[in-house]
Amino acid sequence: MPQSGDFPASADRTAGTTATAAPPGAPPGGDDYLERRTLRRGSAGWLLLTGLGVAYVVSGDYSGWNFGLREGGFGGLAIATALMGLMYTCLVFSLAEMSSVLPTAGGGYGFARRALGPWGGFLTGTAILIEYVLAPAAIATFIGSYVESLHLFGLTSGWPVFLACFVVFIGVHLWGVGEALRFSFVVTAIAVAALVVFAAGALLSFDASGLTDIKVSDAAGANSWLPFGLMGIWAAFPFGMWFFLGVEGVPLAAEETKDPVKSLPKAMALSIGILVVLAVITLVPTAGAGGANALKDSGNPLVAALELANGGHSTALSQLVNYAGLAGLVASFFSLIYAGSRQLFALSRAGYLPRFLSLTSKRKAPYLGLIVPGALGFVLAALNADDGSRVLNMAVFGAAVSYVLMALSHIVLRRREPGLVRPYRTPGGTVTSSIAFLLAVAAVVATFLVDVQAALTALAVYAVAIGYFAFYSRKHLVASAPEEEFAALAAAEAELARD
């Protein structure tokens, strides 16, 4: 019986030894199947993983969240941010437990596969993939806007800038995961440091009246703090999520981590703690310095707040924040490419998606898992150059759906397998994951309140993927993939227990 979060046998084989085919479900290619699909072990410790968790998210502190002001006002967005922060905190602690039991590149897909079966694994993994493939496309358009506004190299936002982003940063990932994570860590540190400096500067111009300067509507429960009423809180959920969106991707680095059983829970707890602090020091000083009404439609709210506080003039601090915002966008763009490639790698290795997408290079990088979604992201960015927010809203839909399924996976595993050895246990147990589950369901519904077309488009993409699984890939799964073998071991143990 597996002990203390042991890898299943095939997960050990991914370190470079020979795999044994496991019919039925054994892929063509025989014993070298997993050898051609291995990642570089030991490339990251808890510090780089913490940086990765923050890097996924930090761009959301610089832009996007402020659109929630036009949905809920400052009070509505603040409450939505608090609730979404609670959801992410509960979810992260639930994922930390499951990642200590099954530390593989599948992340949420692997957890759901064990708890909810092949269908649950596929639905979760595909929802995560929608998030991590679409979000970089949206961020690429934001990078283009920043490059143009800063007059860098005389460039304007458009497909050449988007192409350069994908080519350069995918190239770094192809070079090696260690190099990629160190690059991400440095850029993220710059962006975080600038947020702290910004908050200090903005607080010097803080005016509490700016928090409530949006005109009060006639909606139910409306007042100066909730100008769009109680429903405005719900509609602001997706924007409150932007302060945390992506942090759940830390477990995707499991197979490239030193001592993942200990490193993953520690890094995830530190990441969410840092992000909660950053959300507070971004939301409150920005709205107070610039005024909620003036910032609700701004594409660059932090800089706009500083300039409004200075009579509309640029300052040295606003210029610093402007460049740091570009650094934050780069950090998130870069890290989300990493996360998407690892989720695609795991689903492909197990046969849920075409198997060739999980092939790795001599440097142990899933090169097709980087290039194929990168090409798709570039096309989406080019087609939505003037409206990256719609693509990002589609990504939020995928994220929210995956949160529902991952929280449910924790609840099911706790109740169905109470004796499973858990090196790390979620504080509060299923109460914690139940809170995450309920808030995630509310977040899914909220995506339709904000942008019905974006949510329906994401749902249509999801439906196509489900059709592929239903009619083809579920009959061609790879039994020797780590996540599949771990689930098979659980099924065998349950059968023995019944006998």
Buried (B, 14 or more C-beta within 10 A) or exposed (E): EBEEBBBBBBBEBBBEEEBBBBEEBBBEBEBEBBBBBBBBBEBBBBBBBBBBBBBBBBBBBBBBBBBBBBBBBBBBBBBBBBBBBBBBBBBBBBBBBBBBBBBBBBBBBBBBBBBBEBBBBBBBBBBBBBBBBBBBBBBBBBBBBBBBBBEEEEBEBBBEBBBBBBEEBBEBBBBBBBBBBBBBBEBBBBBBEBBEBBBEBBEEBBEEEBBBBBEBEEEEEBEBBBBBBBBBBBBBBBBBBBBBBBBBBBBBBBBBBBEBBBBBBBBBBBBBEBBBBBBBBBBBBBBBBBBBBBBBEBBBBBBBBBBBBBEEEEBEBBEBBBBBBBBBBBBBBBBBBBBBBBBBBBBBBBBBBBBEBBBBBEBBBBBBBBBBBBEBBBEBBBEBBEEBBBBBBBBBBBBBBBBBBBBBBBBBBBEEBEEBEBBBEBBEBBEBBBBBBBBBBBBBEBBBBBBEEBBBBBBEBBEEBBEBBEEEBBEEBBBBBBBBBBBBBBEEBEEEEEE
